């Protein structure tokens, strides 16, 4: 089973341990045997923009180390094609459509996010949301 981690989920895990980070880390630690979580280039970019803007080297390092724990999948032309279709049908923003298309094309069974608009845009993948502890 493949699991896609949306940017917000990665940020929760790294920076909000007292609230949403706890449930995210617990879920990642309890993935079923053989399950594999992964991130895309878009996740990497979205997670690093603010710390780079602020020149926060410690935060940049923490994010890079955390992301290195997961498989990485580049975004390809096929992902842009599906993202275009998803965006046209549902009005998703470009980054959200790319996240979702990347996960679907990779064959993910689950998409971890707290973004409601994503879960309303398709039934091609199961969505997992997290509640505060």
TARAKA-V671942 format. One record per residue. N is the residue number from 1. RES is the residue in three letters. SS is DSSP state (~ for helix, > for strand, _ for the rest). Layout:
BEGIN
N:RES:SS ; N:RES:SS
END
This chain:
BEGIN
1:UNK:_ ; 2:UNK:> ; 3:UNK:> ; 4:UNK:> ; 5:UNK:> ; 6:UNK:_ ; 7:UNK:~ ; 8:UNK:~ ; 9:UNK:~ ; 10:UNK:~ ; 11:UNK:~ ; 12:UNK:~ ; 13:UNK:~ ; 14:UNK:~ ; 15:UNK:~ ; 16:UNK:_ ; 17:UNK:_ ; 18:UNK:_ ; 19:UNK:_ ; 20:UNK:~ ; 21:UNK:~ ; 22:UNK:~ ; 23:UNK:~ ; 24:UNK:~ ; 25:UNK:~ ; 26:UNK:~ ; 27:UNK:~ ; 28:UNK:~ ; 29:UNK:~ ; 30:UNK:_ ; 31:UNK:_ ; 32:UNK:_ ; 33:UNK:_ ; 34:UNK:_ ; 35:UNK:_ ; 36:UNK:> ; 37:UNK:> ; 38:UNK:> ; 39:UNK:> ; 40:UNK:> ; 41:UNK:~ ; 42:UNK:~ ; 43:UNK:~ ; 44:UNK:~ ; 45:UNK:~ ; 46:UNK:~ ; 47:UNK:~ ; 48:UNK:~ ; 49:UNK:~ ; 50:UNK:~ ; 51:UNK:~ ; 52:UNK:~ ; 53:UNK:~ ; 54:UNK:_ ; 55:UNK:_ ; 56:UNK:_ ; 57:UNK:~ ; 58:UNK:~ ; 59:UNK:~ ; 60:UNK:~ ; 61:UNK:~ ; 62:UNK:~ ; 63:UNK:~ ; 64:UNK:~ ; 65:UNK:~ ; 66:UNK:~ ; 67:UNK:~ ; 68:UNK:_ ; 69:UNK:_ ; 70:UNK:_ ; 71:UNK:> ; 72:UNK:> ; 73:UNK:> ; 74:UNK:_ ; 75:UNK:_ ; 76:UNK:_ ; 77:UNK:~ ; 78:UNK:~ ; 79:UNK:~ ; 80:UNK:~ ; 81:UNK:~ ; 82:UNK:~ ; 83:UNK:~ ; 84:UNK:~ ; 85:UNK:~ ; 86:UNK:~ ; 87:UNK:~ ; 88:UNK:~ ; 89:UNK:~ ; 90:UNK:~ ; 91:UNK:_ ; 92:UNK:_ ; 93:UNK:_ ; 94:UNK:~ ; 95:UNK:~ ; 96:UNK:~ ; 97:UNK:~ ; 98:UNK:~ ; 99:UNK:~ ; 100:UNK:~ ; 101:UNK:~ ; 102:UNK:~ ; 103:UNK:~ ; 104:UNK:~ ; 105:UNK:~ ; 106:UNK:_ ; 107:UNK:_ ; 108:UNK:_ ; 109:UNK:_ ; 110:UNK:> ; 111:UNK:> ; 112:UNK:> ; 113:UNK:_ ; 114:UNK:_ ; 115:UNK:_ ; 116:UNK:~ ; 117:UNK:~ ; 118:UNK:~ ; 119:UNK:~ ; 120:UNK:_ ; 121:UNK:_ ; 122:UNK:_ ; 123:UNK:_ ; 124:UNK:_ ; 125:UNK:_ ; 126:UNK:> ; 127:UNK:> ; 128:UNK:> ; 129:UNK:_ ; 130:UNK:_ ; 131:UNK:_ ; 132:UNK:_ ; 133:UNK:_
END
